[in-house]
Structure formats: C-alpha cells, structure tokens
C-alpha cells in the first residue's frame, strides 16, 4: 500500500470530496478522530506518514463519505455535551439545538430529586446526560424503535447510569399511569415536503422514523399535548424541541390542547426559536 503523509492523504481526500460537492471538513474530522490528533497536532505532524493501521480505515471512511454517509456513523460515535455516544443508522446524530435544550433543563432543575420521562429517546443522549447530572433522579426513556433502544441501552451501560430505565412505547402508549416532574421530547418534526432542503446524508442514512412527522411535521406535538397532562405533576415541566419554522403552529396547538399551560419559547445560538418550556398555570 502506498505510504502517504497526513498532509498528502488529506489533500487527496479534499480534492475527491470537492469534485463531488461533498464536505472536505468531514475528511479532516475523520482523520483527527482516527489519529487521536487535534487540528493543531495534525498540522505539527503533517509531514509524518499515516500509520499502517490508520490508512486503511481512512480510505474506507473516505469511500463512505463519498457515498454521503455521515462521518459519525462511519466512526460509530458522536459527541454530545462533550461526551462520546455510540450512534448508528437506527438513531439520529446529536445536534447542537438539543444540547441547548438539555442545558436549559439542567439549569432549571434545582436540588430536589425529580422523576423524568424522555419520550423518543433515540440514542439516549438526553436521558443519559440527565442521569449523569442528576444521579438521584429516576429517568424513564422510551422509544417506538427497538433498534434505537438497543443503542440507548448501550450508551447507558457505557456511562453506568443505573438510574435510567428503558421501555419500548409509542409515545405514552405503554407507560403506566404515573406523574413525572419533567417530560422531555425531541420528536420527529420534519415535514415530508422539506426533504428537498435537506442534506443527502440525512435523507439517505438517518432514520425516517426519527425525522418525519405527518401534518407538516406537527403530528407528534398534537399527540403529545393531548396526553401529557395526565402524566405531568402539578408543578411539572414539559420541554420539547421543534423546527425553526414551527413556533406559531405549535403555539396554536398548546392554545387548543393545553389552554391552561404557560409556554415559553426559547431561541438557539443562531437566534431561531427551537425549543419550548411549558407548565401548568398556577
């Protein structure tokens, strides 16, 4: 096999990706993760040969990038709030918007022990992160997908969050009647007609089940708000992520289904409304 320096290997990769209108920075990220070097260290070692155990992995990863596969699926993990979580094609890749919502939950939590329900847990990033931050809380994480729950359980095992429990359920369907202090959900909210605006990597590889909602992506907000009052304690809080064009429609859904709730809409770092906090008016 031809020996290449880090610099030459990356130059070739950048050229191949640019030719097909892909993202060269994905190759940079792949090499950093495979080598264990950060960007600065990689520059310092740019004239070193890529080790024999890394080069085949990089070539294989590059071939998969050229087929639009997300770099996180190639590596088998992604970062969320500075922690490493296993991911595969059965779960969404964690996004910055979700980090901001989870940080809000952490900031609001206080010192009192709480019961939490994470609806549509996917890879378990929300439940496991909250479980690590609040080890005395009891957390139930649900998902309709058995394959997604397997990933979530693996992440929970890796971080030994013994206070997180998993259950297969379509929203509240299999959850026993009980009261939670916090209910959180990042449900599927993309409308089918928005596919045309999405990256090929998302369309081809991320799970449809976790991406798309009927009724212009509003299906799950309708369904959750019709049931959530039965499962939320009197002073409990509901947190939900949503698409940046959906604020007004979701505001109307709360007016129709939960008129006695006070809803706060929060912006992400880009200035778009991306998640909400709702609680019963006292």
Order of alpha helices (4+ residues) and beta strands (2+ residues): alpha-alpha-alpha-alpha-alpha-beta-beta-alpha-beta-alpha-beta-alpha-beta-beta-alpha-alpha-alpha-alpha-beta-alpha-beta-beta
